[in-house]
Amino acid sequence: MSGSKTYEDEVKQKSREKQREFIKNNLLIKKRTKDIRVVCFPGAEVDGEEAIEVKEVYDKLGIPRENIIGLEANLERAERLQRVDLGIVVKPQMDLDFFSKTDKKFDIISLDYTGYRDEAKWQALHQIAGNQLLDGHGILATNYSAKRESRKNQGQMVALQLDSFVNNKNMDGGEDIISELAEAYENGDKLDLSELRDNLIERTLMIMRMGKSALFPIDILSTHPFHEGIQKEMERIERETREKGLDGDSNFMFKNRYESGMGNKGVSHFHSFSNRSANMEALAYHIGKANNISANLSNFFVHYLVDMDMRAQFPRSVERYSYTSNKNTNMEMDLMAFTPASFIYRAINNEVFYDPKNGKIRVLRMKGGKLLREADKIYAGKHMEIPERIYLGSSFVHPGKNKKKKNEINGRGLEVISKDGAVDLLKSGVEPKEIMECYSGFSINQLAAYKAHYVTMGKEYTSDK
């Protein structure tokens, strides 16, 4: 590697301090450190920098190392972690593979990615939520690169935002802006995605709210008499729409929506918002008629039944940060603490009972007025304002500004860079032309070849040292 360190830099250290404080304030007040279970990406890019997150975050909180599972897909780095024998459990696996197979639950899931959000990373979140891998009051930490997404992933980002506008009916002119971005994407234009990136935390929180339904059907939604008819109607609409061709935003969303790992992406699939919305409305109507109650009360009962069936998790605390790493990569870190549906609805868990055979609701002691007051409290507990992102600073120093000794400088007056250093910069997103302007030692064609092999094709680089 070049002289720059991969993990130990000032601003990255600040982000670890923020993560440590967030865990202290939101988890240690609820659970003893000896009982806290963690899964994370400990990191071992170079010798001497193994598992810095473990040392700087979990060790300082007193969380036992034997309670920590470290995921490392790179076999060389996994072996390095195992050799230093830190006392953590090292799993040489991709995160998606691990989360789709494990039956363990964790109090902290820390996903410190070096890359941007892509399909596999969204699928990993679906596995975490659907398989209920995060403990009810647990903490999810995510960290993603905030630039240089592939064209496919740019389309997914636009589709996700369109999806949010359409399904939340949160227009306010915003849908027009996103539609313009979708059109620009289709035309092959360059997109400014900074605001879209920043809003993707909404998708993360939505997946966690989905709970089990991030992977599996919501059983309670099939207990009304209109379910079969709704499914047939949605299948008919979907079939006709496919034959005639989708139009506008619907077509864009269908083509560019990420694959959640559950197959069919059509509206008749249980995972689609249209399917869920239609069945929730039908169930509310059914419960309202069966119990002769108001629409407000029947809607409340349906949300209670669905949230409990999904085992939804709601955010109780969120902190958001960004920074520029010493590799000049813009990173966005989100820290999220959750509350389970069982706690949100604790006031009525033993009060309200539903008979799926006839739609009857039985309430033991609470009268309608008190129930609606509790409903207002519950609604407030399920929703929170997402805070603005705080910029922590930059650790990047432009290579052209470094002062070097004379024996490190060639005839052009530039520092001679090693192959390790050149590959390191290319992997962090620096273009061959930029490296040529600041360093000597390789031709533009050599640097382009390194980029093709180790960045574009993803070939594993082994240091010559």
DONUTOR-170731 format. One line per 4 residues: for each residue x, y, z of C-alpha. Coordinates in Angstrom, 3 decimals, padded with zeros to 6 digits, m for minus. Layout:
<pts>
X:Y:Z | ...
</pts>
This chain:
<pts>
000.000:000.000:000.000 | 001.000:003.643:m000.261 | 001.807:005.731:002.760 | m001.855:006.630:003.381
m003.606:004.542:005.986 | m006.867:002.926:005.111 | m008.855:003.234:008.317 | m006.971:005.360:010.826
m007.657:008.953:009.933 | m008.923:011.871:011.955 | m012.413:012.215:010.495 | m013.042:008.463:010.479
m012.102:008.493:014.141 | m014.760:011.184:014.719 | m017.375:008.958:013.074 | m016.428:006.074:015.374
m016.779:008.355:018.380 | m020.272:009.343:017.197 | m021.191:005.682:016.801 | m019.832:004.824:020.248
m021.807:007.644:021.891 | m024.975:006.671:020.034 | m024.713:003.094:021.298 | m024.005:004.320:024.824
m027.019:006.654:024.835 | m029.517:004.356:023.109 | m028.600:000.772:023.997 | m026.517:000.639:027.155
m029.422:002.213:029.049 | m031.517:m000.829:028.099 | m029.090:m003.748:028.183 | m025.993:m004.905:030.054
m022.819:m004.819:027.977 | m022.075:m008.481:028.658 | m025.346:m009.425:026.954 | m024.925:m007.267:023.834
m024.395:m009.161:020.563 | m022.723:m007.481:017.575 | m022.163:m008.234:013.897 | m019.944:m005.866:011.933
m017.306:m005.524:009.214 | m014.166:m005.314:011.416 | m011.799:m004.588:008.516 | m008.244:m005.813:007.942
m007.044:m004.073:004.806 | m003.430:m003.859:005.950 | m001.312:m005.356:008.728 | m001.601:m003.438:011.966
m005.078:m002.078:011.209 | m007.175:m005.131:011.990 | m010.636:m004.639:013.503 | m010.276:m000.961:014.363
m014.063:m000.640:014.790 | m013.909:m003.371:017.430 | m011.050:m001.666:019.277 | m012.363:001.904:019.054
m016.098:001.301:019.519 | m016.986:m001.984:021.215 | m013.895:m002.438:023.413 | m014.327:001.065:024.842
m017.972:000.299:025.647 | m017.008:m002.895:027.451 | m018.727:m005.264:025.007 | m016.997:m008.679:025.193
m015.132:m009.622:022.037 | m016.561:m013.138:022.105 | m019.991:m011.505:021.525 | m018.826:m010.005:018.215
m019.103:m011.640:014.780 | m016.881:m010.083:012.123 | m017.808:m010.567:008.466 | m015.010:m010.466:005.877
m015.615:m011.736:002.341 | m011.986:m011.270:001.245 | m010.219:m014.507:002.195 | m006.789:m012.879:002.579
m008.200:m010.300:005.007 | m010.259:m012.929:006.820 | m007.088:m014.978:007.357 | m005.317:m011.844:008.614
m008.092:m011.322:011.169 | m007.884:m014.937:012.255 | m004.086:m014.797:012.591 | m004.108:m011.842:014.982
m006.568:m013.817:017.162 | m008.500:m010.878:018.593 | m011.120:m013.044:020.257 | m013.958:m012.160:017.882
m015.728:m014.742:015.717 | m014.513:m014.285:012.129 | m016.884:m015.359:009.352 | m015.327:m015.373:005.848
m018.679:m014.590:004.192 | m020.483:m011.948:002.190 | m022.971:m010.054:004.329 | m025.952:m011.057:002.173
m024.997:m014.726:002.405 | m024.606:m014.503:006.186 | m027.870:m012.627:006.822 | m029.856:m014.994:004.606
m028.644:m018.071:006.519 | m028.088:m017.118:010.165 | m030.704:m017.579:012.863 | m028.846:m015.420:015.401
m030.204:m012.122:016.724 | m028.057:m009.049:017.260 | m028.306:m005.895:019.355 | m025.984:m004.017:016.990
m025.696:m004.545:013.247 | m022.980:m002.292:011.825 | m022.667:m002.191:008.038 | m019.611:m000.041:007.326
m019.493:m000.443:003.552 | m016.772:001.099:001.412 | m019.023:001.185:m001.659 | m022.323:002.773:m002.612
m025.825:001.372:m002.129 | m026.521:m001.334:m004.670 | m028.984:m004.180:m005.094 | m027.076:m006.597:m002.842
m026.951:m004.052:m000.010 | m030.712:m003.437:m000.230 | m031.245:m007.214:m000.250 | m029.139:m007.523:002.916
m031.494:m005.081:004.675 | m034.489:m007.146:003.531 | m032.869:m010.247:005.043 | m032.190:m008.412:008.337
m035.769:m007.141:008.609 | m037.543:m010.178:007.175 | m035.620:m012.689:009.284 | m035.896:m010.477:012.383
m032.133:m010.438:012.964 | m032.034:m007.086:014.802 | m033.254:m007.266:018.380 | m036.386:m005.220:019.006
m034.562:m002.334:020.727 | m031.410:m002.784:018.624 | m029.198:m000.405:016.661 | m028.537:m000.455:012.923
m025.541:001.535:011.644 | m024.957:001.984:007.907 | m022.136:003.723:006.072 | m022.105:004.104:002.287
m020.021:005.866:m000.315 | m021.926:008.864:m001.650 | m020.639:009.140:m005.201 | m019.806:007.298:m008.426
m022.830:004.978:m008.466 | m023.181:002.822:m011.556 | m025.784:003.915:m014.107 | m028.026:001.015:m013.074
m027.883:002.082:m009.432 | m028.628:005.686:m010.357 | m031.839:004.441:m011.987 | m032.715:002.510:m008.839
m032.231:005.630:m006.711 | m034.634:007.634:m008.869 | m037.149:004.754:m008.889 | m037.011:004.458:m005.090
m037.772:008.140:m004.670 | m040.622:007.977:m007.190 | m041.949:004.972:m005.292 | m041.949:006.999:m002.068
m043.868:009.893:m003.631 | m046.461:007.670:m005.279 | m047.147:005.469:m002.263 | m047.018:008.168:000.400
m049.023:010.561:m001.778 | m046.455:013.134:m000.719 | m046.482:015.215:m003.863 | m046.011:018.949:m003.066
m044.385:019.381:m006.474 | m041.627:016.919:m005.568 | m042.927:014.229:m007.891 | m042.447:016.537:m010.886
m038.782:016.996:m009.968 | m038.244:013.238:m009.632 | m040.108:012.628:m012.909 | m037.738:015.054:m014.613
m034.798:013.118:m013.181 | m036.314:009.887:m014.498 | m036.649:011.425:m017.960 | m033.058:012.689:m017.814
m031.898:009.204:m016.839 | m033.756:007.655:m019.782 | m032.140:010.220:m022.096 | m028.667:009.319:m020.847
m028.067:012.716:m019.214 | m025.780:013.220:m016.236 | m027.735:013.358:m012.960 | m027.214:015.351:m009.763
m028.183:012.764:m007.158 | m026.921:014.376:m003.945 | m030.404:015.053:m002.522 | m031.727:011.642:m003.604
m028.818:009.916:m001.881 | m029.483:011.817:001.311 | m033.151:010.761:001.321 | m032.444:007.036:000.965
m032.497:006.647:004.751 | m036.299:006.740:004.331 | m036.051:003.489:002.370 | m033.896:001.886:005.052
m036.385:002.837:007.771 | m039.287:001.639:005.616 | m037.675:m001.808:005.208 | m037.235:m002.079:008.983
m040.875:m001.040:009.500 | m041.877:m003.844:007.132 | m040.469:m006.397:009.559 | m041.175:m009.951:008.422
m043.078:m008.678:005.388 | m039.766:m007.528:003.888 | m039.544:m011.189:002.834 | m042.844:m012.912:003.628
m046.598:m012.315:003.159 | m048.642:m010.611:005.880 | m050.946:m013.424:006.969 | m053.516:m011.160:008.631
m054.285:m009.483:005.276 | m055.790:m012.681:003.892 | m058.449:m012.893:006.645 | m061.096:m010.697:004.986
m063.685:m012.067:002.485 | m062.467:m009.863:m000.406 | m058.892:m011.140:m000.507 | m059.260:m013.631:m003.348
m061.219:m011.145:m005.464 | m058.591:m008.420:m004.939 | m055.811:m010.774:m005.990 | m057.619:m011.760:m009.180
m058.391:m008.127:m010.034 | m054.793:m007.047:m009.459 | m053.533:m009.917:m011.596 | m055.924:m008.850:m014.369
m054.781:m005.225:m014.198 | m051.151:m006.288:m014.156 | m051.620:m008.623:m017.136 | m053.409:m005.991:m019.213
m050.892:m003.327:m018.259 | m047.998:m005.524:m019.322 | m049.691:m006.289:m022.637 | m050.453:m002.644:m023.392
m047.252:m001.314:m021.891 | m046.840:000.780:m018.788 | m046.720:004.537:m019.076 | m044.622:007.292:m017.512
m043.448:006.927:m013.944 | m045.015:003.476:m013.444 | m042.975:002.114:m016.332 | m039.784:003.676:m014.977
m040.349:002.283:m011.466 | m041.082:m001.202:m012.774 | m037.950:m001.303:m014.931 | m035.571:000.146:m012.361
m036.836:m001.073:m008.966 | m034.219:m003.166:m007.198 | m034.836:m006.891:m006.788 | m035.609:m007.504:m003.119
m034.814:m011.192:m003.407 | m038.443:m012.316:m003.560 | m038.941:m012.710:m007.295 | m042.012:m011.160:m008.953
m042.024:m007.350:m008.799 | m045.594:m006.899:m010.096 | m048.487:m005.204:m008.292 | m050.220:m008.540:m007.622
m047.221:m009.708:m005.578 | m047.717:m009.515:m001.796 | m044.626:m007.315:m001.532 | m046.046:m004.472:m003.637
m047.439:m001.381:m001.943 | m050.551:m001.513:m004.115 | m051.332:m005.030:m002.945 | m050.801:m004.167:000.718
m052.808:m000.937:000.527 | m055.780:m002.585:m001.189 | m055.920:m005.437:001.326 | m055.536:m003.136:004.330
m058.440:m000.995:003.116 | m060.554:m004.106:002.561 | m059.720:m005.492:006.011 | m060.588:m002.141:007.633
m063.937:m002.123:005.839 | m064.574:m005.731:006.923 | m063.728:m005.019:010.587 | m065.769:m001.810:010.545
m068.906:m003.590:009.273 | m068.445:m006.660:011.507 | m068.125:m004.521:014.648 | m070.251:m001.494:013.703
m067.410:000.929:014.511 | m066.089:004.113:012.917 | m063.607:004.157:010.056 | m060.989:005.760:012.333
m061.240:002.981:014.879 | m061.290:000.174:012.313 | m058.211:001.683:010.582 | m056.440:001.805:013.927
m057.218:m001.859:014.583 | m055.933:m002.849:011.130 | m052.636:m001.011:011.625 | m052.279:m002.627:015.029
m052.929:m006.109:013.649 | m050.627:m005.611:010.648 | m047.772:m004.047:012.636 | m047.899:m006.863:015.169
m048.120:m009.533:012.475 | m045.122:m008.029:010.640 | m043.224:m007.506:013.920 | m042.455:m004.034:012.647
m039.625:m001.938:014.084 | m039.946:001.846:014.387 | m037.111:004.376:014.748 | m036.862:005.986:018.178
m033.570:007.816:017.595 | m031.651:008.709:014.437 | m028.360:010.525:013.893 | m026.893:011.242:010.460
m023.333:012.195:009.546 | m021.169:012.632:006.472 | m017.437:013.077:005.969 | m014.675:012.882:003.370
m012.230:010.054:003.984 | m008.477:010.216:003.508 | m009.060:008.555:000.128 | m011.274:011.487:m000.928
m014.442:009.388:m000.741 | m017.608:011.078:000.469 | m019.270:008.847:003.061 | m022.766:008.989:004.589
m023.288:007.310:007.960 | m026.715:006.737:009.507 | m027.191:005.584:013.112 | m030.668:004.225:013.891
m032.120:002.892:017.162 | m035.414:001.010:016.980 | m038.443:000.164:019.090 | m040.478:m003.004:018.375
m044.200:m002.939:017.597 | m044.865:m004.975:020.746 | m043.528:m002.085:022.849 | m045.274:000.628:020.810
m048.626:m001.132:021.310 | m047.911:m002.300:024.881 | m050.934:m000.417:026.296 | m053.379:m002.541:024.279
m051.501:m005.812:023.712 | m053.608:m007.580:026.323 | m056.762:m005.573:025.630 | m057.590:m006.132:021.957
m058.304:m009.529:020.380 | m059.235:m010.305:016.770 | m061.172:m013.311:015.478 | m060.055:m013.894:011.857
m063.034:m016.188:011.212 | m065.629:m013.427:011.426 | m063.722:m010.150:011.750 | m064.925:m009.544:015.298
m062.816:m007.379:017.622 | m063.044:m007.963:021.381 | m061.824:m005.213:023.718 | m061.588:m006.245:027.371
m061.699:m003.082:029.475 | m060.910:m000.001:027.372 | m063.827:002.086:026.137 | m063.849:003.732:022.698
m062.735:007.197:023.891 | m059.751:005.902:025.843 | m058.828:003.584:022.997 | m058.725:006.493:020.535
m056.585:008.517:022.969 | m054.181:005.581:023.188 | m054.254:005.420:019.390 | m053.029:009.029:019.226
m050.145:008.228:021.592 | m049.266:005.141:019.581 | m049.264:007.109:016.331 | m046.855:009.634:017.849
m044.575:006.807:018.976 | m044.437:005.370:015.443 | m043.330:008.572:013.736 | m040.326:010.834:014.118
m038.697:013.662:012.185 | m035.510:012.636:010.419 | m032.685:015.032:011.418 | m030.414:016.850:008.987
m027.062:015.273:008.150 | m024.045:016.765:009.965 | m020.739:017.082:008.104 | m017.798:015.956:010.248
m015.022:017.267:007.992 | m012.377:015.873:005.641 | m009.169:013.894:006.111 | m008.214:014.055:002.444
m004.962:015.770:001.524 | m004.462:016.313:m002.208 | m001.373:014.317:m003.234 | 000.006:017.286:m005.183
000.227:019.337:m001.966 | 002.465:016.898:m000.084 | 006.023:018.115:000.481 | 008.603:015.432:m000.272
012.334:015.054:000.132 | 014.509:015.485:m002.957 | 015.245:011.767:m003.313 | 011.490:011.112:m003.659
011.130:013.507:m006.594 | 011.870:012.676:m010.238 | 012.962:014.937:m013.114 | 009.449:016.313:m013.666
009.373:017.594:m010.098 | 006.737:015.038:m009.082 | 006.724:012.336:m006.435 | 007.317:008.832:m007.772
004.314:006.714:m006.813 | 004.464:002.960:m006.237 | 002.123:000.485:m007.919 | 000.498:m000.097:m004.520
m000.170:003.617:m004.186 | m001.490:003.969:m007.739 | m003.938:001.063:m007.349 | m005.028:002.432:m003.972
m005.893:005.816:m005.538 | m007.650:004.223:m008.522 | m009.798:002.106:m006.202 | m010.792:005.233:m004.264
m012.070:006.851:m007.477 | m009.123:009.017:m008.597 | m008.840:009.022:m012.398 | m005.570:008.025:m014.220
m005.230:011.571:m015.592 | m005.403:013.065:m012.069 | m002.714:010.646:m010.847 | m000.498:011.595:m013.817
m000.804:015.285:m012.906 | 000.403:014.681:m009.352 | 002.762:011.709:m009.596 | 005.254:010.060:m011.913
006.277:006.443:m012.275 | 003.606:005.125:m014.637 | 002.292:006.044:m018.080 | m001.345:006.938:m018.671
m001.803:003.596:m020.488 | m000.413:001.641:m017.527 | m002.721:003.447:m015.119 | m005.689:002.846:m017.438
m004.832:m000.861:m017.496 | m004.640:m000.988:m013.693 | m008.030:000.702:m013.497 | m009.535:m001.818:m015.935
m008.160:m004.792:m014.001 | m008.568:m003.753:m010.362 | m011.540:m001.360:m010.492 | m013.755:m002.083:m013.495
m013.222:m005.873:m013.594 | m012.799:m006.155:m009.802 | m009.698:m008.341:m009.964 | m008.105:m008.839:m006.525
m004.879:m006.879:m006.186 | m001.931:m008.477:m004.379 | 000.829:m006.142:m003.244 | 004.299:m006.744:m004.671
005.743:m006.017:m001.225
</pts>
